[in-house]
Amino acid sequence: MRSLALILSCLMLCASLGGCLGAQEQEETTSEPTDTTSLRVNHIQVKGTHNSYHLKPIGPTIRAYDYSHEPLDTQAQQFGVRQFEIDVWWSPGQQLQVYHNQYDSRTTCQTLQQCLQVLLEWSDSTPNHVPLTIWVEPKEWTWAAVDDTTVIQAQDMLDDLEQEINSAWPEEKIITPDNVRGEHPDLSTAVTTTGWPLLDSSRGKAIFVLLGGGDLRTDYHSKFPNLENATMFTMSVENTPESAIFSNTNPIGDAEEIQALVEAGYIVRSRADDAEGGEADTNETERRDKAIEIGAHSISTDYPTQVDGIEYWLDLNVRCNPISAPIDCSDDAIE
């Protein structure tokens, strides 16, 4: 009996130690570090729309104009659009008007102020969204003209554009060139070394980009050298100090160039399709798929959702960028 009691005592002691050791092993396993790499603004890939305000003309029209978008807030809420493009027309003393041209003038919002108000109300109601990128394109300006009147008017237009953005969108909700540059000498150095701002500190905000090159960009840079104190970024040219955000709508022919910019730390906008190009009519997806594959950060489309009679559309949710995001990036952590 004494031997049996001794054996039982030993078994109970072993079981107790085993339980403790097992608990300790489990505790050690569950206490392993779970930290992931902090995501930055350029670590994501989003859907955008081309001429985001656009409604097709009433009556017969050409194929390039034969598409319509839902209101901007519907695009953001229901279709996951995070990049928008707005064309503006300027007349002295008037608000900036929004439409494509005199033959294609139907729009979901009549002025830049109205368009921005629609987006701002959605943004305020959805404060955790990744930054919106809003490209603003002044239309039909004779930037090559050299007479003094044209130069003065161009500067007035840019003044009005800055003022309208700043009056419509709160300063604390804008990511400006100054925010990105920080202590670096220029934007290009900042984005290719330190990098873009952290994604979590950028939620609920917007980035504005002046869509245009040549004299338009030069005039804006003359107003804001090095883009200091500027509200908008400009459409970048490689190997310039202001480089930060590029637009290249040819993801097939310029695939290597686009991917190299993405890998270097720049942000790149590209295109999946255009109505006139015929991708939607034939369900041609090569351009769309290549833009996604090479890591364009925003990919514009005329078809952000399914349309009756057309099989083609850009099915893309906010996600980790396939080229620039860290390996431990999770789509669920983005939005």
C-alpha positions as CSV (number, residue, x, y, z in Angstrom):
1,M,0.0,0.0,0.0
2,R,2.8,2.4,0.9
3,S,4.4,1.7,-2.5
4,L,1.2,2.4,-4.3
5,A,0.7,5.7,-2.4
6,L,4.3,6.7,-3.3
7,I,3.6,5.9,-7.0
8,L,0.4,7.9,-7.0
9,S,2.1,10.9,-5.4
10,C,4.8,10.8,-8.0
11,L,2.3,10.7,-10.8
12,M,0.4,13.7,-9.3
13,L,3.6,15.7,-9.0
14,C,4.6,15.0,-12.6
15,A,1.1,16.0,-13.8
16,S,1.3,19.2,-11.8
17,L,4.7,20.0,-13.2
18,G,3.7,19.1,-16.7
19,G,0.7,21.5,-16.4
20,C,2.9,24.3,-15.2
21,L,5.5,23.7,-17.9
22,G,2.7,23.5,-20.5
23,A,1.2,26.7,-19.4
24,Q,4.6,28.3,-19.4
25,E,5.3,27.1,-22.9
26,Q,1.9,28.3,-24.1
27,E,2.6,31.7,-22.4
28,E,5.9,32.0,-24.2
29,T,4.3,31.1,-27.5
30,T,1.5,33.6,-27.2
31,S,3.9,36.4,-26.0
32,E,5.9,36.3,-29.2
33,P,6.1,39.8,-30.8
34,T,3.2,40.6,-33.2
35,D,4.4,44.1,-34.3
36,T,4.1,44.7,-38.1
37,T,5.8,47.3,-40.2
38,S,4.2,50.7,-40.0
39,L,2.4,51.5,-43.3
40,R,3.0,54.7,-45.2
41,V,0.8,56.5,-47.7
42,N,2.7,55.0,-50.7
43,H,2.1,51.4,-49.4
44,I,-1.4,51.2,-50.8
45,Q,-3.2,50.8,-54.1
46,V,-6.6,52.3,-54.8
47,K,-9.2,52.7,-57.4
48,G,-9.7,56.1,-59.1
49,T,-12.1,57.6,-61.6
50,H,-11.3,59.7,-64.7
51,N,-13.4,62.9,-65.0
52,S,-15.0,61.9,-61.8
53,Y,-17.9,64.4,-62.1
54,H,-18.9,63.3,-65.6
55,L,-22.4,62.6,-67.0
56,K,-22.9,61.6,-70.6
57,P,-24.5,64.1,-72.8
58,I,-28.2,63.9,-73.6
59,G,-28.8,62.5,-77.0
60,P,-26.4,61.1,-79.6
61,T,-22.7,61.6,-78.7
62,I,-19.3,60.3,-79.5
63,R,-17.9,57.2,-77.7
64,A,-15.4,59.2,-75.7
65,Y,-18.2,61.0,-73.9
66,D,-20.6,58.0,-73.6
67,Y,-20.2,57.2,-69.9
68,S,-21.5,58.5,-66.6
69,H,-20.3,58.5,-63.0
70,E,-22.4,58.4,-59.8
71,P,-22.0,61.4,-57.5
72,L,-18.6,61.6,-55.8
73,D,-19.7,60.5,-52.4
74,T,-21.5,57.5,-53.9
75,Q,-18.2,56.6,-55.7
76,A,-16.4,56.8,-52.4
77,Q,-18.9,55.0,-50.2
78,Q,-20.2,52.3,-52.6
79,F,-17.4,51.7,-55.1
80,G,-14.3,52.3,-52.9
81,V,-13.0,55.1,-55.1
82,R,-10.2,57.0,-53.4
83,Q,-8.7,59.1,-56.3
84,F,-10.7,61.7,-58.1
85,E,-10.1,63.9,-61.1
86,I,-11.9,67.3,-61.5
87,D,-11.7,69.6,-64.5
88,V,-12.1,73.3,-63.8
89,W,-12.8,76.3,-66.0
90,W,-11.9,79.8,-64.8
91,S,-13.5,83.2,-65.5
92,P,-12.4,86.3,-63.6
93,G,-14.6,87.0,-60.6
94,Q,-16.5,83.7,-60.7
95,Q,-16.3,80.4,-59.0
96,L,-14.4,77.7,-60.8
97,Q,-16.9,75.8,-62.9
98,V,-16.6,72.0,-63.4
99,Y,-17.3,70.3,-66.7
100,H,-15.3,68.6,-69.6
101,N,-15.9,71.0,-72.5
102,Q,-18.7,72.9,-74.3
103,Y,-19.8,69.7,-76.1
104,D,-19.6,67.6,-73.0
105,S,-20.8,69.7,-70.1
106,R,-23.1,67.6,-67.9
107,T,-21.7,67.1,-64.4
108,T,-22.8,65.8,-61.0
109,C,-21.4,69.0,-59.3
110,Q,-21.4,72.4,-61.0
111,T,-18.5,74.1,-59.2
112,L,-15.2,73.0,-57.6
113,Q,-16.6,74.2,-54.3
114,Q,-19.7,72.0,-54.7
115,C,-17.5,69.0,-55.7
116,L,-15.2,69.4,-52.7
117,Q,-18.1,69.9,-50.3
118,V,-19.6,66.6,-51.4
119,L,-16.3,64.8,-50.8
120,L,-15.7,66.6,-47.5
121,E,-19.0,65.6,-46.1
122,W,-18.3,62.0,-47.0
123,S,-14.8,62.2,-45.5
124,D,-16.0,63.7,-42.2
125,S,-18.5,60.8,-41.9
126,T,-15.8,58.2,-42.7
127,P,-12.8,59.5,-40.7
128,N,-10.8,56.2,-41.0
129,H,-10.5,56.3,-44.8
130,V,-7.0,56.3,-46.5
131,P,-6.0,59.7,-48.0
132,L,-8.1,60.8,-51.0
133,T,-6.0,62.0,-53.9
134,I,-7.8,64.8,-55.8
135,W,-6.3,65.8,-59.2
136,V,-7.5,69.3,-60.4
137,E,-7.1,70.1,-64.1
138,P,-7.5,73.7,-65.3
139,K,-8.9,73.4,-68.9
140,E,-8.2,75.2,-72.2
141,W,-5.6,77.7,-71.0
142,T,-3.2,79.3,-73.6
143,W,-0.2,78.7,-71.4
144,A,2.2,79.2,-74.3
145,A,1.0,82.8,-74.9
146,V,3.5,85.5,-74.0
147,D,1.4,88.6,-73.7
148,D,1.3,90.2,-70.2
149,T,-2.5,89.9,-69.9
150,T,-2.5,86.1,-70.3
151,V,0.3,85.8,-67.8
152,I,-1.5,87.9,-65.2
153,Q,-4.7,86.0,-65.8
154,A,-3.0,82.7,-65.4
155,Q,-1.6,83.8,-62.1
156,D,-5.0,85.0,-61.0
157,M,-6.5,81.6,-61.9
158,L,-3.9,79.8,-59.8
159,D,-4.6,82.2,-56.9
160,D,-8.3,81.5,-57.2
161,L,-7.7,77.7,-57.3
162,E,-5.6,77.8,-54.2
163,Q,-8.1,80.0,-52.4
164,E,-11.1,77.8,-53.3
165,I,-9.4,74.6,-52.2
166,N,-8.3,76.2,-48.9
167,S,-11.7,77.6,-48.2
168,A,-13.5,74.4,-49.0
169,W,-11.2,71.9,-47.3
170,P,-9.9,72.3,-43.7
171,E,-6.1,72.9,-43.4
172,E,-5.7,70.1,-40.9
173,K,-7.2,67.6,-43.4
174,I,-4.8,68.4,-46.2
175,I,-1.4,66.6,-46.7
176,T,0.7,69.4,-48.3
177,P,4.2,69.4,-49.8
178,D,5.5,70.9,-46.6
179,N,4.1,68.0,-44.6
180,V,5.9,65.5,-46.8
181,R,9.2,67.4,-47.3
182,G,9.8,67.9,-43.6
183,E,13.5,68.9,-42.9
184,H,14.7,67.6,-46.3
185,P,15.9,70.1,-48.9
186,D,13.2,69.0,-51.4
187,L,10.3,66.6,-52.0
188,S,12.2,64.1,-54.2
189,T,14.8,63.6,-51.4
190,A,12.1,63.2,-48.8
191,V,10.0,60.6,-50.5
192,T,13.0,58.5,-51.6
193,T,14.7,58.5,-48.1
194,T,12.4,59.1,-45.1
195,G,9.4,58.3,-47.2
196,W,5.7,59.4,-47.1
197,P,3.8,60.2,-43.9
198,L,2.5,57.2,-41.9
199,L,-0.8,55.9,-43.1
200,D,-2.5,56.0,-39.7
201,S,-1.7,59.7,-39.2
202,S,-2.9,60.4,-42.7
203,R,-6.4,58.9,-42.4
204,G,-9.3,61.2,-43.1
205,K,-7.1,63.6,-45.2
206,A,-6.7,64.5,-48.8
207,I,-3.8,65.2,-51.2
208,F,-4.4,67.8,-54.0
209,V,-2.4,67.6,-57.2
210,L,-2.3,70.2,-60.0
211,L,-2.9,68.2,-63.2
212,G,-1.0,69.8,-66.0
213,G,2.6,70.3,-67.2
214,G,4.5,72.8,-69.2
215,D,3.9,76.5,-68.5
216,L,1.1,75.7,-66.1
217,R,3.4,73.8,-63.8
218,T,6.2,76.4,-64.3
219,D,3.8,79.2,-63.3
220,Y,2.8,77.3,-60.1
221,H,6.4,76.7,-59.2
222,S,7.2,80.3,-59.7
223,K,4.5,81.1,-57.1
224,F,5.7,78.5,-54.8
225,P,9.4,77.8,-55.2
226,N,10.3,74.3,-54.0
227,L,6.5,74.0,-53.4
228,E,7.0,75.7,-50.1
229,N,3.6,76.9,-48.6
230,A,1.8,75.3,-51.5
231,T,-1.5,73.5,-51.1
232,M,-1.0,71.3,-54.2
233,F,1.6,68.9,-55.4
234,T,2.4,69.2,-59.2
235,M,2.4,66.4,-61.8
236,S,6.1,65.4,-61.5
237,V,8.9,65.3,-64.0
238,E,11.7,62.9,-63.3
239,N,15.0,64.2,-61.8
240,T,13.4,67.4,-60.6
241,P,13.5,68.5,-56.9
242,E,9.6,68.8,-56.8
243,S,9.1,65.2,-57.9
244,A,6.7,63.3,-55.7
245,I,3.6,62.3,-57.6
246,F,3.6,61.1,-61.2
247,S,1.0,60.5,-63.8
248,N,1.6,57.9,-66.5
249,T,-1.4,56.5,-68.4
250,N,0.5,53.9,-70.4
251,P,1.1,51.0,-68.0
252,I,1.8,48.5,-70.8
253,G,4.4,50.5,-72.8
254,D,5.9,52.2,-69.7
255,A,5.6,49.3,-67.3
256,E,9.3,49.3,-66.3
257,E,9.4,53.1,-65.8
258,I,6.3,53.1,-63.7
259,Q,7.5,50.2,-61.5
260,A,10.9,51.8,-61.0
261,L,9.3,55.0,-59.8
262,V,7.1,53.0,-57.4
263,E,10.1,51.1,-56.0
264,A,12.0,54.4,-55.5
265,G,9.3,55.8,-53.3
266,Y,7.3,58.0,-55.6
267,I,3.5,57.8,-56.0
268,V,2.2,57.1,-59.5
269,R,-1.3,57.4,-61.0
270,S,-2.2,55.4,-64.1
271,R,-5.2,54.4,-66.2
272,A,-7.0,51.1,-66.7
273,D,-9.1,52.2,-69.6
274,D,-10.8,55.0,-71.4
275,A,-14.2,55.0,-73.2
276,E,-12.7,56.0,-76.5
277,G,-10.0,53.4,-76.2
278,G,-12.5,50.6,-76.5
279,E,-11.4,48.4,-73.6
280,A,-14.9,48.4,-72.1
281,D,-16.5,47.5,-75.4
282,T,-14.3,44.4,-75.9
283,N,-13.7,43.6,-72.3
284,E,-10.0,44.1,-72.9
285,T,-8.3,43.9,-69.5
286,E,-4.5,43.9,-70.4
287,R,-4.1,47.6,-69.6
288,R,-6.0,47.4,-66.4
289,D,-4.2,44.2,-65.2
290,K,-0.8,45.6,-66.0
291,A,-1.5,48.8,-64.0
292,I,-2.4,46.8,-61.0
293,E,0.6,44.4,-61.4
294,I,3.3,47.1,-61.6
295,G,2.0,48.8,-58.5
296,A,0.5,52.1,-59.7
297,H,-0.9,53.6,-56.5
298,S,-4.1,54.9,-58.1
299,I,-5.7,53.5,-61.2
300,S,-8.3,55.6,-63.0
301,T,-11.2,54.2,-64.8
302,D,-14.4,55.2,-66.6
303,Y,-16.0,52.1,-65.1
304,P,-15.6,51.8,-61.3
305,T,-18.6,49.5,-61.1
306,Q,-20.6,47.2,-63.3
307,V,-22.8,48.9,-66.0
308,D,-25.7,47.3,-67.9
309,G,-24.6,45.9,-71.2
310,I,-20.9,46.1,-70.4
311,E,-18.9,43.2,-68.9
312,Y,-15.8,45.3,-68.2
313,W,-15.1,47.2,-65.0
314,L,-12.3,47.9,-62.5
315,D,-12.8,45.5,-59.6
316,L,-10.3,46.8,-57.1
317,N,-10.6,47.4,-53.4
318,V,-8.3,49.5,-51.3
319,R,-5.4,47.1,-50.7
320,C,-1.6,46.7,-50.1
321,N,0.5,47.9,-53.0
322,P,2.0,44.8,-54.7
323,I,5.3,46.5,-55.2
324,S,5.9,49.1,-52.5
325,A,4.1,47.6,-49.5
326,P,6.1,45.7,-46.8
327,I,5.8,42.0,-46.9
328,D,3.8,41.8,-43.7
329,C,1.2,44.3,-45.0
330,S,-2.4,43.1,-44.6
331,D,-5.3,44.4,-46.7
332,D,-7.5,44.2,-43.6
333,A,-5.3,46.7,-41.8
334,I,-5.7,49.4,-44.5
335,E,-9.5,50.1,-44.3
